Amino acid sequence: MKAFLLAAGKGTRLRPYTDQHPKCLMPIHGKPLLEIWIELLKGHGVDKVLINTHHLADQVKKAAERLRADKAMDILTVHEPELLGSAGTLLANADFIDSGEDFLVAYADNLTDMNLSAMIEFHGEHKAYGHVLTMGLFRTVAPKACGIATVDAAQTVIRFMEKPANPESNLANAGIYVATYNVLETCQSIRQASGPGILDIGFHILPELVGRMGGFEIKETLIDIGTVAAYEQALAIWPRE
């Protein structure tokens, strides 16, 4: 399986750390977050990874080159002089995925030890329900600050809203997805309708997939290290090797 690892964010909420380091290279007890992700992906059967770059791109590219050699992993980097948005990155690199192929998408600023294999298996089973995407979900204590999903008994996402004023649940979008090739076609259709500009998975794509995507709850550790407080929490929680 192939994976998009989204790593182009500027990390403004994580300053001053990100003045010197891109978010995806923030060290977790001495190991860059990107390395943790590559090890996780490889351990769950991913054999080819595409990483997009923008902020401090040279650092990310050098790290990817080292990991390509150290982990014997097929790792590509693509530079975005101007940010495209998460869905924009998928669309700009659609030829990375073969027609009919399922693939993973993950934000590289999440720290997790989740069972990706279980999520991939869930996705395969739920394609029988007509699902074209599986969204990783986690329980949040701040639903108004997240993309919130409502799921039915079959784990189909029946409603999804970014940062709702009146959340229906506390199941939040984890920024980890398993998708079918059809999702790239959806991105293309939305691009044609909306014209140029940032194209975002959460704001533009997921609302169009309501009723056609499943929700997989992640029970393991999952921390978005997007803020200084979250990064410090991650260091406190994550075990040392």
C-alpha positions in Angstrom: 0.0 0.0 0.0 1.1 3.6 -0.6 0.7 6.6 1.7 0.6 10.3 1.5 2.3 11.8 4.5 1.4 15.5 4.7 4.3 17.5 6.1 4.1 21.0 4.5 2.5 23.0 7.4 4.3 26.1 8.7 3.7 25.2 12.4 2.9 28.7 13.5 1.3 27.6 16.7 4.4 25.7 17.6 6.7 28.6 17.5 9.5 29.2 18.6 10.3 25.5 18.0 9.3 25.7 14.3 11.4 28.7 13.6 14.3 26.2 13.4 12.6 22.8 12.8 9.6 21.8 10.7 6.8 20.2 12.7 7.4 16.8 11.2 11.0 16.8 12.5 10.2 17.7 16.1 12.1 15.2 18.3 10.2 12.8 20.5 12.8 11.7 23.0 15.5 12.1 20.4 13.6 10.6 17.4 12.1 12.8 14.8 8.3 12.5 14.4 8.8 11.7 10.7 10.9 8.7 11.6 8.2 7.5 14.0 5.7 7.7 11.1 7.9 5.9 8.6 8.5 3.1 11.1 4.7 2.9 11.8 3.8 2.8 8.1 6.4 0.2 7.2 5.3 -1.9 10.1 1.8 -2.0 8.8 2.6 -2.9 5.2 3.1 0.5 3.5 5.9 0.2 1.0 5.9 3.6 -0.7 5.4 7.1 0.8 5.1 10.5 -0.7 5.9 13.5 1.6 5.0 17.0 0.6 7.3 19.8 1.8 7.1 23.6 2.2 8.4 25.1 5.4 12.1 24.4 5.9 11.8 22.0 3.0 15.5 21.2 2.7 15.5 19.7 6.3 12.6 17.5 5.4 14.2 16.4 2.2 17.5 15.5 3.9 15.6 13.6 6.6 13.6 11.7 4.0 16.8 10.7 2.1 18.4 9.4 5.4 15.2 7.4 6.2 15.0 6.0 2.7 18.4 4.5 3.2 18.1 3.5 6.9 14.6 2.0 6.7 15.0 0.5 3.1 11.7 2.4 2.2 10.6 3.9 -1.0 10.2 7.6 0.0 9.5 10.5 -2.4 9.4 14.2 -1.6 7.5 16.8 -3.5 8.0 20.5 -2.9 5.1 23.0 -2.8 6.4 26.6 -3.3 2.8 27.6 -2.5 0.7 25.5 -0.2 -2.0 23.6 -2.0 -4.0 22.3 0.9 -4.3 18.7 1.9 -6.7 17.7 -0.9 -4.7 19.9 -3.3 -1.6 17.8 -2.6 -3.5 14.6 -3.3 -4.8 16.0 -6.6 -1.4 17.4 -7.7 0.2 14.0 -7.1 -2.7 11.8 -8.3 -0.3 9.9 -10.5 1.3 8.5 -7.4 -1.7 6.2 -7.1 -2.7 3.6 -9.7 -6.3 3.5 -10.9 -8.3 1.3 -8.6 -5.7 1.4 -5.8 -6.5 2.1 -2.1 -4.1 4.4 -0.3 -3.4 6.0 3.1 -3.3 9.7 4.0 -1.9 11.0 7.2 -0.8 14.3 8.7 2.8 14.1 9.8 2.3 16.3 12.9 0.2 13.6 14.6 2.0 11.3 17.1 0.4 7.9 17.3 1.0 4.2 17.8 -2.4 3.3 16.3 -3.1 -0.1 14.6 -3.1 1.0 11.0 -3.6 -2.6 9.9 -6.9 -2.8 11.8 -8.0 0.4 10.1 -7.0 -0.9 6.6 -8.9 -4.1 7.3 -12.0 -2.1 8.5 -11.8 -0.1 5.3 -11.7 -3.2 3.1 -14.7 -4.7 4.9 -16.8 -1.5 4.8 -16.3 -1.0 1.0 -19.2 -3.4 0.8 -21.4 -0.6 2.3 -20.4 1.7 -0.6 -17.7 3.5 1.5 -15.0 5.2 -0.5 -13.1 6.5 2.5 -12.5 5.5 6.1 -11.8 8.4 8.5 -9.8 7.8 11.7 -11.7 9.2 14.7 -10.8 9.9 18.3 -12.7 11.0 21.4 -12.0 14.7 22.0 -12.7 16.9 25.1 -13.0 20.0 22.8 -15.4 19.1 20.0 -16.1 22.7 19.0 -12.4 23.0 17.9 -12.4 19.9 15.7 -14.1 18.3 12.7 -16.8 16.2 14.3 -18.4 13.1 12.8 -21.7 11.4 13.7 -21.8 7.7 12.9 -24.6 5.2 12.7 -24.8 1.6 13.9 -22.9 0.4 10.8 -20.1 3.0 11.5 -21.1 5.0 8.4 -20.5 8.7 8.9 -23.9 10.3 8.5 -22.9 13.9 9.4 -19.6 15.8 9.4 -19.0 19.4 10.3 -15.8 21.4 10.9 -15.7 23.2 14.3 -19.5 22.9 15.0 -21.1 25.4 17.3 -23.3 22.6 18.7 -21.5 19.3 18.4 -23.6 16.2 18.1 -20.8 13.9 19.3 -17.2 14.0 20.5 -15.8 11.8 17.7 -13.2 14.0 16.0 -11.4 13.7 12.7 -7.9 12.4 13.4 -6.4 13.4 10.1 -5.7 9.8 9.1 -7.6 8.2 6.2 -7.8 5.1 4.1 -9.2 6.0 0.7 -10.2 4.4 -2.6 -9.1 5.9 -5.9 -12.6 7.4 -6.3 -11.7 10.0 -3.7 -9.1 11.5 -6.1 -11.9 11.7 -8.7 -14.0 13.5 -6.1 -11.1 16.0 -5.5 -10.9 16.6 -9.3 -14.7 17.3 -9.5 -14.6 19.7 -6.6 -11.6 21.4 -8.1 -13.4 21.9 -11.4 -16.4 23.4 -9.6 -14.4 25.6 -7.2 -11.6 26.8 -9.4 -8.0 27.5 -8.2 -7.0 28.0 -4.6 -6.4 25.9 -1.4 -8.3 22.6 -1.5 -8.7 21.0 1.9 -9.8 17.5 2.8 -11.7 18.5 5.9 -13.5 21.6 4.5 -14.0 20.6 0.9 -13.9 16.8 0.5 -15.3 15.1 3.6 -18.6 16.9 3.5 -19.1 15.6 0.0 -18.5 12.0 1.2 -21.1 11.9 4.0 -22.9 8.6 3.7 -20.1 7.1 1.7 -17.4 7.0 4.4 -16.8 4.9 7.5 -15.6 6.1 10.9 -12.9 4.0 12.6 -12.3 4.9 16.2 -8.6 5.0 17.2 -8.2 3.7 20.8 -4.4 4.0 20.9 -2.4 7.2 21.7 -3.0 10.0 19.3 -1.6 13.5 19.9 -1.6 16.4 17.4 1.6 18.2 18.4 0.5 21.5 16.8 1.0 23.6 19.9 3.7 24.0 22.5 1.4 22.6 25.2 0.5 19.5 23.0 4.2 18.9 22.2 5.1 19.0 25.9 2.2 16.7 26.6 3.5 14.3 24.0 6.9 14.2 25.6 5.3 13.4 29.0 3.1 10.6 27.6 5.2 8.9 24.9 7.4 6.1 26.3 11.2 6.4 26.0 12.9 3.6 24.0 
